[in-house]
Amino acid sequence: MHTERRSRLPGAQLWSQPAGAAHEGLVLPDGCVDLLWRTGPHGGELLVAGPDTTAHAVSTPAGTAWTGLRLPPGAAPALLGVPASALRDARVPLAELWPAARVRVLGERVAAAADTGRALEAVLAERAAGLGAAAADPLPRRAAALLGRGHPVADVADRLGVGVRRLHRLSLAAFGYGPKVLARVLRLQAALRAARTGLPAAEVAALAGYADQQHLAREVRALTGTTLTRLLRG
């Protein structure tokens, strides 16, 4: 059973999925980057899941367990040392981003931990401590907050004191895609949260900032490949 809990890292979440029968599912775009620990019959591996532009189909073999640390939009590039655009729609071994010998040691440490989630958290907490102020650029966090509240891109740029073009470049590096795409992804997540409370689709559309129910349906289809009804059933 999939479980989630709050991380000690600001805005992050720890989650886990224990081993069981083979299954398939969808990971919906949320603007986040995840540090993953995957274990199976042949051992464990540290992976990074980049920001998705559309739903990512996952096929999990029997006996595979997952632990993840989900970083909020804009937090990963400084911690991982690569722009989010390099990870867009990708799942890559951490050893492709960091020295293989270092990742091997970290993997052994996570594998031996009683709480693998906290072990993942410690890996990035130590990285953040080593980076100091460089890991805490406030611009991405402020941009994501404004876009998530429905502010137009030009207004966000003005509030941050940057030009629209600079905001676009900042967004590509911090989030993996431009501010308009991030705004769509964050609005989708807001709609899903509202829909899971049982509200009718028309009210969900209004609360999340869509023009109408049809606009909501088109955006859900474009970003997930399916319908809101099927997502809620899943």
MDAnalysis code that builds the backbone (N, CA, C; Angstrom):
import MDAnalysis as mda
import numpy as np

u = mda.Universe.empty(702, n_residues=234, atom_resindex=np.repeat(np.arange(234), 3), trajectory=True)
u.add_TopologyAttr("name", ["N", "CA", "C"] * 234)
u.add_TopologyAttr("resid", np.arange(1, 235))
u.add_TopologyAttr("resname", ["MET", "HIS", "THR", "GLU", "ARG", "ARG", "SER", "ARG", "LEU", "PRO", "GLY", "ALA", "GLN", "LEU", "TRP", "SER", "GLN", "PRO", "ALA", "GLY", "ALA", "ALA", "HIS", "GLU", "GLY", "LEU", "VAL", "LEU", "PRO", "ASP", "GLY", "CYS", "VAL", "ASP", "LEU", "LEU", "TRP", "ARG", "THR", "GLY", "PRO", "HIS", "GLY", "GLY", "GLU", "LEU", "LEU", "VAL", "ALA", "GLY", "PRO", "ASP", "THR", "THR", "ALA", "HIS", "ALA", "VAL", "SER", "THR", "PRO", "ALA", "GLY", "THR", "ALA", "TRP", "THR", "GLY", "LEU", "ARG", "LEU", "PRO", "PRO", "GLY", "ALA", "ALA", "PRO", "ALA", "LEU", "LEU", "GLY", "VAL", "PRO", "ALA", "SER", "ALA", "LEU", "ARG", "ASP", "ALA", "ARG", "VAL", "PRO", "LEU", "ALA", "GLU", "LEU", "TRP", "PRO", "ALA", "ALA", "ARG", "VAL", "ARG", "VAL", "LEU", "GLY", "GLU", "ARG", "VAL", "ALA", "ALA", "ALA", "ALA", "ASP", "THR", "GLY", "ARG", "ALA", "LEU", "GLU", "ALA", "VAL", "LEU", "ALA", "GLU", "ARG", "ALA", "ALA", "GLY", "LEU", "GLY", "ALA", "ALA", "ALA", "ALA", "ASP", "PRO", "LEU", "PRO", "ARG", "ARG", "ALA", "ALA", "ALA", "LEU", "LEU", "GLY", "ARG", "GLY", "HIS", "PRO", "VAL", "ALA", "ASP", "VAL", "ALA", "ASP", "ARG", "LEU", "GLY", "VAL", "GLY", "VAL", "ARG", "ARG", "LEU", "HIS", "ARG", "LEU", "SER", "LEU", "ALA", "ALA", "PHE", "GLY", "TYR", "GLY", "PRO", "LYS", "VAL", "LEU", "ALA", "ARG", "VAL", "LEU", "ARG", "LEU", "GLN", "ALA", "ALA", "LEU", "ARG", "ALA", "ALA", "ARG", "THR", "GLY", "LEU", "PRO", "ALA", "ALA", "GLU", "VAL", "ALA", "ALA", "LEU", "ALA", "GLY", "TYR", "ALA", "ASP", "GLN", "GLN", "HIS", "LEU", "ALA", "ARG", "GLU", "VAL", "ARG", "ALA", "LEU", "THR", "GLY", "THR", "THR", "LEU", "THR", "ARG", "LEU", "LEU", "ARG", "GLY"])
u.atoms.positions = np.array([
    [0.843, -1.192, 0.000],
    [0.000, 0.000, 0.000],
    [0.887, 1.254, 0.000],
    [0.586, 2.167, -0.908],
    [1.343, 3.414, -1.038],
    [1.085, 4.301, 0.181],
    [2.161, 4.790, 0.793],
    [2.026, 5.680, 1.937],
    [2.888, 6.921, 1.730],
    [2.485, 8.032, 2.347],
    [3.237, 9.282, 2.259],
    [3.344, 9.920, 3.637],
    [4.429, 10.665, 3.836],
    [4.628, 11.423, 5.068],
    [5.477, 12.636, 4.757],
    [5.401, 13.613, 5.599],
    [6.132, 14.850, 5.381],
    [7.623, 14.640, 5.641],
    [8.437, 15.223, 4.782],
    [9.879, 15.190, 4.968],
    [10.325, 16.356, 5.841],
    [11.513, 16.219, 6.410],
    [12.096, 17.331, 7.157],
    [12.640, 18.398, 6.215],
    [12.831, 18.061, 4.937],
    [13.264, 19.046, 3.958],
    [12.061, 19.915, 3.583],
    [12.219, 21.224, 3.508],
    [11.079, 22.116, 3.249],
    [10.325, 21.755, 1.966],
    [9.019, 21.548, 2.116],
    [8.148, 21.298, 0.978],
    [8.225, 19.909, 0.391],
    [9.077, 19.031, 0.924],
    [9.266, 17.698, 0.358],
    [8.368, 16.672, 1.038],
    [8.169, 15.538, 0.348],
    [7.375, 14.438, 0.873],
    [8.143, 13.133, 0.711],
    [8.041, 12.277, 1.728],
    [8.564, 10.924, 1.638],
    [7.419, 9.983, 1.293],
    [7.675, 9.026, 0.415],
    [6.632, 8.056, 0.093],
    [7.244, 6.670, -0.077],
    [6.417, 5.662, 0.032],
    [6.901, 4.298, -0.122],
    [5.823, 3.419, -0.731],
    [6.278, 2.419, -1.462],
    [5.400, 1.431, -2.076],
    [6.052, 0.063, -1.858],
    [5.514, -0.762, -0.948],
    [6.158, -2.042, -0.644],
    [6.083, -3.020, -1.806],
    [6.940, -4.026, -1.747],
    [6.945, -5.053, -2.780],
    [5.639, -5.838, -2.753],
    [5.228, -6.281, -3.922],
    [4.004, -7.060, -4.040],
    [3.904, -7.650, -5.424],
    [2.687, -7.864, -5.875],
    [2.472, -8.403, -7.213],
    [2.815, -7.358, -8.271],
    [3.085, -7.808, -9.473],
    [3.333, -6.884, -10.585],
    [2.118, -6.000, -10.795],
    [2.354, -4.726, -11.082],
    [1.231, -3.825, -11.326],
    [1.660, -2.683, -12.229],
    [0.662, -2.025, -12.805],
    [0.902, -0.873, -13.667],
    [0.131, 0.319, -13.129],
    [0.631, 1.514, -13.443],
    [-0.038, 2.720, -12.988],
    [0.438, 3.938, -13.740],
    [-0.098, 5.088, -13.351],
    [0.272, 6.358, -13.958],
    [0.842, 7.289, -12.895],
    [1.956, 7.929, -13.223],
    [2.487, 9.007, -12.404],
    [2.118, 10.303, -13.094],
    [1.342, 11.138, -12.430],
    [0.835, 12.349, -13.059],
    [1.827, 13.498, -12.916],
    [1.881, 14.392, -13.897],
    [2.807, 15.533, -13.801],
    [2.461, 16.415, -12.611],
    [3.503, 16.789, -11.840],
    [3.283, 17.644, -10.673],
    [4.381, 18.693, -10.503],
    [5.331, 18.765, -11.445],
    [6.408, 19.737, -11.361],
    [7.527, 19.331, -10.417],
    [7.418, 18.139, -9.807],
    [8.390, 17.707, -8.813],
    [9.472, 16.825, -9.429],
    [10.560, 16.664, -8.678],
    [11.626, 15.716, -8.995],
    [11.761, 14.789, -7.798],
    [11.875, 13.473, -8.062],
    [11.967, 12.490, -6.988],
    [13.327, 11.807, -6.979],
    [13.893, 11.673, -5.795],
    [15.035, 10.789, -5.581],
    [14.458, 9.454, -5.139],
    [14.795, 8.378, -5.848],
    [14.153, 7.081, -5.656],
    [15.145, 6.016, -5.214],
    [14.666, 5.102, -4.390],
    [15.394, 3.889, -4.042],
    [14.518, 2.713, -4.451],
    [14.989, 1.957, -5.436],
    [14.229, 0.812, -5.956],
    [14.933, -0.473, -5.533],
    [14.188, -1.379, -4.945],
    [14.753, -2.665, -4.568],
    [13.949, -3.784, -5.212],
    [14.646, -4.842, -5.565],
    [14.017, -5.995, -6.184],
    [14.860, -7.234, -5.974],
    [14.566, -8.288, -6.718],
    [15.297, -9.549, -6.556],
    [16.802, -9.425, -6.784],
    [17.229, -8.419, -7.528],
    [18.648, -8.290, -7.862],
    [19.340, -7.145, -7.123],
    [18.733, -6.647, -6.044],
    [19.369, -5.607, -5.268],
    [18.673, -4.270, -5.380],
    [19.382, -3.206, -4.979],
    [18.787, -1.879, -4.975],
    [19.520, -0.904, -5.877],
    [18.838, 0.189, -6.224],
    [19.436, 1.203, -7.091],
    [18.845, 2.564, -6.770],
    [19.703, 3.582, -6.771],
    [19.269, 4.964, -6.614],
    [18.982, 5.559, -7.982],
    [17.803, 6.161, -8.116],
    [17.358, 6.739, -9.382],
    [16.837, 8.149, -9.146],
    [16.708, 8.891, -10.226],
    [16.079, 10.210, -10.185],
    [14.962, 10.234, -11.217],
    [13.780, 10.655, -10.804],
    [12.644, 10.842, -11.710],
    [12.466, 12.332, -11.943],
    [12.623, 12.747, -13.193],
    [12.536, 14.160, -13.513],
    [11.116, 14.667, -13.609],
    [10.947, 15.950, -13.852],
    [9.604, 16.538, -13.974],
    [8.928, 16.069, -15.264],
    [7.702, 15.623, -15.150],
    [6.969, 15.108, -16.305],
    [6.116, 16.193, -16.949],
    [6.019, 16.134, -18.272],
    [5.118, 17.026, -18.987],
    [3.747, 16.382, -19.204],
    [3.720, 15.049, -19.215],
    [2.465, 14.297, -19.310],
    [2.567, 13.107, -18.370],
    [1.470, 12.371, -18.235],
    [1.472, 11.214, -17.343],
    [2.508, 10.190, -17.788],
    [3.200, 9.617, -16.810],
    [4.240, 8.624, -17.075],
    [3.720, 7.252, -16.666],
    [3.661, 6.329, -17.622],
    [3.190, 4.979, -17.335],
    [4.291, 4.195, -16.629],
    [3.934, 3.548, -15.525],
    [4.887, 2.775, -14.726],
    [4.457, 1.318, -14.713],
    [5.384, 0.433, -15.023],
    [5.149, -0.998, -14.954],
    [6.121, -1.568, -13.929],
    [5.610, -2.009, -12.792],
    [6.445, -2.481, -11.686],
    [6.423, -3.998, -11.624],
    [7.577, -4.642, -11.793],
    [7.614, -6.110, -11.709],
    [7.292, -6.600, -10.301],
    [6.877, -7.839, -10.203],
    [6.598, -8.444, -8.898],
    [7.857, -8.421, -8.041],
    [7.675, -8.170, -6.748],
    [8.793, -8.186, -5.825],
    [9.614, -6.917, -5.786],
    [9.142, -5.858, -6.471],
    [9.861, -4.582, -6.494],
    [9.241, -3.606, -5.509],
    [10.069, -2.999, -4.685],
    [9.611, -1.999, -3.713],
    [10.240, -0.656, -4.042],
    [9.527, 0.410, -3.722],
    [9.998, 1.763, -3.988],
    [9.961, 2.601, -2.720],
    [10.967, 3.449, -2.569],
    [10.933, 4.526, -1.589],
    [11.327, 5.794, -2.328],
    [10.630, 6.889, -2.072],
    [10.922, 8.119, -2.789],
    [10.932, 9.341, -1.896],
    [11.749, 10.294, -2.287],
    [11.756, 11.622, -1.676],
    [11.369, 12.598, -2.772],
    [10.151, 13.138, -2.670],
    [9.619, 14.033, -3.697],
    [9.963, 15.474, -3.335],
    [10.770, 16.101, -4.190],
    [11.191, 17.482, -3.964],
    [10.228, 18.441, -4.642],
    [9.893, 19.549, -4.010],
    [8.936, 20.490, -4.605],
    [9.520, 21.158, -5.840],
    [8.677, 21.734, -6.690],
    [9.164, 22.391, -7.911],
    [10.260, 23.404, -7.628],
    [11.366, 23.267, -8.346],
    [12.464, 24.216, -8.240],
    [13.546, 23.845, -7.256],
    [13.329, 22.816, -6.409],
    [14.298, 22.489, -5.359],
    [15.424, 21.581, -5.834],
    [15.186, 20.780, -6.861],
    [16.135, 19.717, -7.215],
    [17.414, 20.178, -7.902],
    [17.382, 21.151, -8.823],
    [18.606, 21.447, -9.588],
    [19.832, 21.754, -8.733],
    [19.689, 22.579, -7.713],
    [20.838, 22.896, -6.869],
    [21.327, 21.659, -6.132],
    [20.396, 20.822, -5.650],
    [20.780, 19.647, -4.873],
    [21.405, 18.562, -5.736],
    [20.921, 18.415, -6.962],
    [21.426, 17.353, -7.829],
    [22.555, 17.818, -8.735],
    [22.666, 19.138, -8.926],
    [23.760, 19.662, -9.734],
    [23.496, 19.679, -11.214],
    [22.247, 19.530, -11.636],
    [21.892, 19.584, -13.053],
    [20.608, 20.385, -13.213],
    [20.421, 21.083, -14.341],
    [19.151, 21.784, -14.560],
    [18.011, 20.796, -14.709],
    [16.844, 21.189, -14.258],
    [15.680, 20.302, -14.337],
    [15.343, 19.942, -15.772],
    [15.670, 20.820, -16.735],
    [15.382, 20.521, -18.140],
    [16.142, 19.290, -18.617],
    [17.294, 18.981, -17.991],
    [18.060, 17.795, -18.368],
    [17.393, 16.515, -17.884],
    [16.434, 16.640, -16.968],
    [15.750, 15.478, -16.399],
    [14.305, 15.366, -16.863],
    [13.863, 16.294, -17.690],
    [12.456, 16.336, -18.094],
    [12.021, 15.015, -18.732],
    [10.922, 14.466, -18.221],
    [10.322, 13.225, -18.740],
    [11.298, 12.055, -18.712],
    [12.231, 12.054, -17.744],
    [13.262, 11.011, -17.707],
    [13.327, 10.340, -16.346],
    [13.784, 9.093, -16.342],
    [14.152, 8.348, -15.138],
    [15.588, 7.890, -15.365],
    [16.495, 8.365, -14.542],
    [17.911, 8.081, -14.776],
    [18.571, 7.603, -13.483],
    [19.566, 6.726, -13.574],
    [20.328, 6.341, -12.385],
    [21.059, 7.552, -11.811],
    [21.098, 7.643, -10.498],
    [21.813, 8.748, -9.858],
    [23.288, 8.723, -10.258],
    [23.818, 7.540, -10.568],
    [25.221, 7.410, -10.962],
    [25.527, 8.103, -12.289],
    [24.499, 8.485, -13.048],
    [24.724, 9.266, -14.268],
    [24.880, 10.757, -13.957],
    [24.508, 11.147, -12.741],
    [24.576, 12.556, -12.349],
    [25.711, 12.820, -11.362],
    [25.987, 11.858, -10.508],
    [27.032, 11.972, -9.498],
    [28.074, 10.890, -9.741],
    [29.287, 11.040, -9.194],
    [30.323, 10.016, -9.365],
    [29.828, 8.633, -8.930],
    [30.106, 7.622, -9.750],
    [29.596, 6.277, -9.493],
    [30.053, 5.731, -8.144],
    [31.311, 5.998, -7.764],
    [31.817, 5.484, -6.486],
    [31.047, 6.085, -5.323],
    [30.739, 7.367, -5.428],
    [29.977, 8.030, -4.365],
    [28.568, 7.460, -4.276],
    [27.950, 7.238, -5.421],
    [26.587, 6.700, -5.438],
    [26.566, 5.277, -4.881],
    [27.598, 4.504, -5.160],
    [27.671, 3.142, -4.624],
    [27.693, 3.163, -3.096],
    [28.483, 4.070, -2.515],
    [28.540, 4.199, -1.056],
    [27.185, 4.634, -0.501],
    [26.557, 5.591, -1.181],
    [25.243, 6.055, -0.726],
    [24.208, 4.944, -0.812],
    [24.276, 4.146, -1.875],
    [23.352, 3.031, -2.011],
    [23.502, 2.023, -0.893],
    [24.742, 1.724, -0.519],
    [24.987, 0.802, 0.597],
    [24.433, 1.371, 1.893],
    [24.560, 2.676, 2.042],
    [24.051, 3.332, 3.248],
    [22.529, 3.273, 3.310],
    [21.871, 3.526, 2.196],
    [20.405, 3.470, 2.164],
    [19.928, 2.045, 2.393],
    [20.600, 1.077, 1.758],
    [20.199, -0.326, 1.887],
    [20.290, -0.803, 3.325],
    [21.256, -0.284, 4.066],
    [21.456, -0.729, 5.452],
    [20.577, 0.006, 6.449],
    [19.914, 1.060, 6.021],
    [19.133, 1.891, 6.944],
    [17.839, 1.210, 7.367],
    [17.447, 1.429, 8.608],
    [16.166, 0.909, 9.097],
    [15.005, 1.659, 8.462],
    [15.219, 2.931, 8.139],
    [14.198, 3.772, 7.502],
    [14.807, 4.332, 6.226],
    [14.491, 3.713, 5.099],
    [15.119, 4.124, 3.840],
    [14.697, 5.529, 3.428],
    [13.494, 5.926, 3.794],
    [13.057, 7.280, 3.471],
    [13.915, 8.325, 4.160],
    [14.153, 8.132, 5.452],
    [14.997, 9.080, 6.181],
    [16.430, 9.042, 5.675],
    [16.876, 7.880, 5.196],
    [18.220, 7.793, 4.637],
    [18.319, 8.612, 3.357],
    [17.302, 8.538, 2.497],
    [17.285, 9.376, 1.294],
    [17.280, 10.850, 1.680],
    [16.489, 11.177, 2.654],
    [16.394, 12.545, 3.138],
    [17.753, 13.042, 3.623],
    [18.482, 12.186, 4.345],
    [19.789, 12.571, 4.870],
    [20.787, 12.842, 3.753],
    [20.693, 12.062, 2.667],
    [21.599, 12.269, 1.533],
    [21.469, 13.691, 0.998],
    [20.247, 14.148, 0.797],
    [20.055, 15.481, 0.230],
    [20.179, 16.574, 1.285],
    [19.883, 16.270, 2.539],
    [20.087, 17.257, 3.604],
    [21.566, 17.583, 3.747],
    [22.403, 16.569, 3.653],
    [23.847, 16.788, 3.728],
    [24.341, 17.573, 2.515],
    [23.777, 17.256, 1.360],
    [24.124, 18.000, 0.150],
    [23.736, 19.474, 0.292],
    [22.538, 19.739, 0.820],
    [22.079, 21.113, 1.016],
    [22.967, 21.859, 2.001],
    [23.374, 21.166, 3.077],
    [24.241, 21.806, 4.060],
    [25.583, 22.179, 3.443],
    [26.089, 21.320, 2.561],
    [27.354, 21.606, 1.904],
    [27.273, 22.766, 0.931],
    [26.105, 22.944, 0.324],
    [25.921, 24.034, -0.636],
    [25.653, 25.364, 0.049],
    [25.094, 25.324, 1.246],
    [24.776, 26.551, 1.965],
    [23.718, 27.367, 1.263],
    [23.947, 28.671, 1.130],
    [22.962, 29.581, 0.538],
    [22.675, 29.257, -0.919],
    [23.609, 28.600, -1.602],
    [23.413, 28.275, -3.022],
    [22.247, 27.316, -3.232],
    [21.863, 26.572, -2.181],
    [20.752, 25.630, -2.301],
    [19.413, 26.263, -1.979],
    [19.402, 27.555, -1.656],
    [18.163, 28.190, -1.186],
    [17.789, 29.419, -2.008],
    [17.969, 29.372, -3.327],
    [17.567, 30.474, -4.186],
    [16.052, 30.676, -4.056],
    [15.590, 31.848, -3.622],
    [14.152, 32.035, -3.387],
    [13.334, 32.251, -4.666],
    [13.977, 32.611, -5.770],
    [13.212, 32.937, -6.978],
    [12.361, 31.781, -7.480],
    [12.902, 30.554, -7.644],
    [12.050, 29.464, -8.113],
    [10.858, 29.206, -7.196],
    [11.094, 29.234, -5.900],
    [10.008, 28.990, -4.948],
    [8.926, 30.056, -5.066],
    [9.342, 31.313, -5.191],
    [8.360, 32.393, -5.330],
    [7.620, 32.302, -6.658],
    [8.349, 31.969, -7.725],
    [7.708, 31.834, -9.036],
    [6.669, 30.724, -9.023],
    [7.018, 29.578, -8.446],
    [6.076, 28.456, -8.391],
    [4.847, 28.821, -7.568],
    [5.046, 29.537, -6.459],
    [3.915, 29.925, -5.614],
    [2.963, 30.853, -6.366],
    [3.514, 31.817, -7.079],
    [2.672, 32.765, -7.819],
    [1.948, 32.077, -8.975],
    [2.671, 31.243, -9.717],
    [2.045, 30.531, -10.832],
    [0.968, 29.580, -10.321],
    [1.222, 28.957, -9.181],
    [0.242, 28.047, -8.602],
    [-1.018, 28.746, -8.134],
    [-0.905, 30.058, -7.850],
    [-2.094, 30.829, -7.453],
    [-2.796, 31.454, -8.647],
    [-2.317, 31.157, -9.846],
    [-2.998, 31.598, -11.049],
    [-2.563, 32.928, -11.615],
    [-1.450, 33.476, -11.142],
    [-0.976, 34.747, -11.682],
    [-0.471, 34.562, -13.110],
    [-0.791, 35.477, -14.026],
    [-0.266, 35.399, -15.392],
    [1.258, 35.499, -15.394],
    [1.866, 34.949, -16.440],
    [3.330, 34.909, -16.522],
    [3.932, 36.307, -16.446],
    [3.354, 37.268, -17.177],
    [3.899, 38.630, -17.165],
    [3.826, 39.236, -15.776],
    [2.750, 38.943, -15.049],
    [2.603, 39.459, -13.689],
    [3.631, 38.826, -12.762],
    [3.884, 37.532, -12.936],
    [4.883, 36.848, -12.114],
    [6.262, 37.454, -12.359],
    [6.602, 37.668, -13.633],
    [7.897, 38.270, -13.959],
    [8.032, 39.644, -13.317],
    [6.958, 40.430, -13.375],
    [6.990, 41.774, -12.803],
    [7.166, 41.712, -11.286],
    [6.458, 40.805, -10.628],
    [6.548, 40.684, -9.180],
    [7.935, 40.220, -8.727],
    [8.588, 39.417, -9.578],
    [9.926, 38.924, -9.238],
    [11.023, 39.899, -9.651],
    [10.647, 40.926, -10.415],
    [11.631, 41.898, -10.870],
    [12.537, 41.389, -11.969],
    [12.003, 40.481, -12.797],
    [12.772, 39.949, -13.924],
    [11.932, 40.102, -15.187],
    [12.589, 40.028, -16.337],
    [11.862, 40.061, -17.594],
    [11.209, 38.719, -17.881],
    [10.250, 38.713, -18.804],
    [9.551, 37.475, -19.157],
    [10.527, 36.453, -19.729],
    [11.480, 36.906, -20.553],
    [12.446, 35.962, -21.125],
    [13.332, 35.355, -20.049],
    [13.740, 36.182, -19.092],
    [14.569, 35.641, -18.010],
    [13.765, 34.666, -17.158],
    [12.498, 34.968, -16.934],
    [11.646, 34.060, -16.184],
    [11.544, 32.719, -16.909],
    [11.444, 32.769, -18.232],
    [11.360, 31.527, -19.003],
    [12.644, 30.712, -18.845],
    [13.799, 31.366, -18.930],
    [15.071, 30.652, -18.775],
    [15.206, 30.094, -17.366],
    [14.828, 30.898, -16.375],
    [14.867, 30.435, -14.991],
    [13.963, 29.220, -14.795],
    [12.797, 29.266, -15.416],
    [11.838, 28.173, -15.272],
    [12.360, 26.882, -15.894],
    [12.973, 26.982, -17.060],
    [13.528, 25.789, -17.705],
    [14.565, 25.128, -16.800],
    [15.429, 25.937, -16.208],
    [16.475, 25.396, -15.337],
    [15.909, 24.862, -14.029],
    [14.953, 25.581, -13.461],
    [14.444, 25.224, -12.130],
    [13.364, 24.151, -12.163],
    [12.480, 24.216, -13.164],
    [11.311, 23.341, -13.190],
    [11.331, 22.317, -14.314],
    [12.171, 22.529, -15.322],
    [12.225, 21.598, -16.443],
    [11.401, 22.022, -17.627],
    [10.543, 23.009, -17.450],
    [9.745, 23.547, -18.545],
    [9.383, 24.997, -18.239],
    [8.822, 25.674, -19.223],
    [8.527, 27.089, -19.074],
    [7.420, 27.370, -18.075],
    [7.247, 28.628, -17.718],
    [6.262, 28.979, -16.683],
    [4.827, 28.656, -17.065],
    [4.490, 28.744, -18.354],
    [3.118, 28.428, -18.748],
    [2.811, 26.955, -18.532],
    [3.768, 26.084, -18.857],
    [3.559, 24.653, -18.641],
    [3.476, 24.351, -17.152],
    [4.367, 24.956, -16.364],
    [4.300, 24.739, -14.916],
    [2.951, 25.184, -14.370],
    [2.455, 26.318, -14.832],
    [1.145, 26.791, -14.369],
    [0.045, 25.777, -14.690],
    [0.103, 25.175, -15.875],
    [-0.897, 24.166, -16.255],
    [-0.798, 22.943, -15.351],
    [0.424, 22.526, -15.075],
    [0.635, 21.346, -14.236],
    [0.142, 21.604, -12.815],
    [0.466, 22.766, -12.264],
    [0.028, 23.086, -10.902],
    [-1.486, 23.242, -10.830],
    [-2.083, 23.784, -11.876],
    [-3.552, 23.912, -11.898],
    [-4.200, 22.530, -11.964],
    [-3.602, 21.621, -12.736],
    [-4.111, 20.248, -12.777],
    [-4.082, 19.624, -11.391],
    [-2.985, 19.792, -10.670],
    [-2.891, 19.222, -9.335],
    [-3.928, 19.831, -8.398],
    [-4.169, 21.135, -8.535],
    [-5.200, 21.784, -7.720],
    [-6.579, 21.208, -8.035],
    [-6.833, 20.959, -9.310],
    [-8.117, 20.377, -9.716],
    [-8.280, 18.976, -9.151],
    [-7.219, 18.183, -9.186],
    [-7.299, 16.821, -8.662],
    [-7.566, 16.822, -7.150],
    [-6.909, 17.731, -6.445],
    [-7.152, 17.810, -5.003],
    [-8.614, 18.157, -4.724],
    [-9.164, 19.092, -5.490],
    [-10.560, 19.481, -5.297],
    [-11.500, 18.344, -5.675],
    [-11.189, 17.663, -6.783],
    [-12.061, 16.585, -7.251],
    [-12.100, 15.423, -6.264],
    [-10.984, 15.183, -5.571],
    [-10.929, 14.063, -4.622],
    [-11.763, 14.313, -3.373],
    [-12.219, 15.545, -3.187],
    [-13.115, 15.825, -2.056],
    [-14.558, 15.502, -2.402],
    [-14.811, 15.149, -3.667],
    [-16.158, 14.795, -4.088],
    [-16.945, 15.909, -4.744],
    [-16.312, 17.060, -4.981],
    [-17.012, 18.167, -5.636],
    [-17.372, 17.813, -7.072],
    [-18.486, 18.323, -7.597],
    [-18.829, 18.134, -9.008],
    [-17.772, 18.776, -9.904],
    [-17.636, 18.255, -11.119],
    [-16.602, 18.720, -12.038],
    [-16.725, 20.214, -12.340],
    [-17.934, 20.727, -12.436],
    [-18.113, 22.145, -12.737],
    [-17.539, 23.007, -11.603],
    [-17.742, 22.589, -10.368],
    [-17.194, 23.338, -9.234],
    [-15.677, 23.196, -9.171],
    [-15.183, 22.012, -9.501],
    [-13.735, 21.791, -9.549],
    [-13.098, 22.745, -10.556],
    [-13.720, 22.849, -11.738],
    [-13.186, 23.721, -12.782],
    [-13.123, 25.167, -12.295],
    [-14.178, 25.621, -11.646],
    [-14.214, 27.005, -11.183],
    [-13.172, 27.249, -10.090],
    [-13.055, 26.337, -9.153],
    [-12.112, 26.498, -8.054],
    [-10.660, 26.499, -8.539],
    [-10.372, 25.664, -9.539],
    [-8.998, 25.533, -10.016],
    [-8.623, 26.588, -11.053],
    [-9.587, 27.393, -11.479],
    [-9.272, 28.485, -12.396],
    [-9.423, 28.175, -13.860],
    [-10.184, 27.130, -14.205],
    [-10.466, 26.829, -15.612],
    [-11.646, 27.663, -16.086],
    [-11.706, 27.886, -17.392],
    [-12.790, 28.700, -17.942],
    [-14.143, 28.041, -17.719],
    [-14.187, 26.723, -17.856],
    [-15.419, 25.972, -17.658],
    [-15.076, 24.490, -17.548],
    [-16.099, 23.656, -17.418],
    [-15.876, 22.222, -17.252],
    [-15.213, 21.602, -18.477],
    [-15.560, 22.096, -19.671],
    [-14.959, 21.567, -20.891],
    [-13.462, 21.873, -20.956],
    [-13.103, 23.074, -20.497],
    [-11.683, 23.439, -20.442],
    [-10.935, 22.489, -19.501],
    [-11.518, 22.208, -18.364],
    [-10.927, 21.258, -17.420],
    [-10.739, 19.893, -18.082],
    [-11.765, 19.416, -18.759],
    [-11.697, 18.095, -19.392],
    [-10.595, 18.044, -20.449],
    [-10.456, 19.108, -21.237],
    [-9.413, 19.141, -22.275],
    [-8.021, 19.119, -21.655],
    [-7.835, 19.886, -20.591],
    [-6.519, 19.952, -19.954],
    [-6.166, 18.631, -19.275],
    [-7.128, 18.001, -18.624],
    [-6.868, 16.700, -18.007],
    [-6.461, 15.694, -19.072],
    [-7.166, 15.674, -20.178],
    [-6.837, 14.751, -21.271],
    [-5.460, 15.054, -21.834],
    [-5.131, 16.333, -22.020],
    [-3.850, 16.703, -22.620],
    [-2.672, 16.342, -21.710],
    [-2.843, 16.497, -20.398],
    [-1.734, 16.286, -19.478],
    [-1.639, 14.867, -18.939],
    [-2.742, 14.119, -18.996],
    [-2.723, 12.773, -18.421],
    [-3.075, 11.674, -19.410],
    [-3.676, 12.030, -20.539],
    [-4.060, 11.029, -21.516],
    [-5.334, 10.283, -21.176],
    [-6.034, 10.709, -20.130],
    [-7.259, 10.040, -19.751],
    [-8.249, 11.081, -19.219],
    [-9.317, 10.626, -18.582],
    [-10.355, 11.533, -18.105],
    [-10.276, 11.702, -16.592],
    [-10.898, 12.759, -16.104],
    [-10.931, 13.001, -14.664],
    [-11.634, 11.858, -13.944],
    [-12.712, 11.348, -14.510],
    [-13.452, 10.245, -13.888],
    [-12.575, 9.029, -13.716],
    [-11.810, 8.682, -14.745],
    [-10.941, 7.498, -14.656],
    [-9.805, 7.732, -13.664],
    [-9.287, 8.937, -13.608],
    [-8.231, 9.223, -12.644],
    [-8.736, 9.046, -11.216],
    [-9.940, 9.509, -10.952],
    [-10.491, 9.411, -9.612],
    [-10.776, 7.959, -9.251],
    [-11.203, 7.174, -10.218],
    [-11.434, 5.738, -9.958],
    [-10.129, 5.026, -9.660],
    [-9.027, 5.500, -10.324],
    [-7.728, 4.844, -10.122],
    [-7.134, 5.171, -8.786],
])
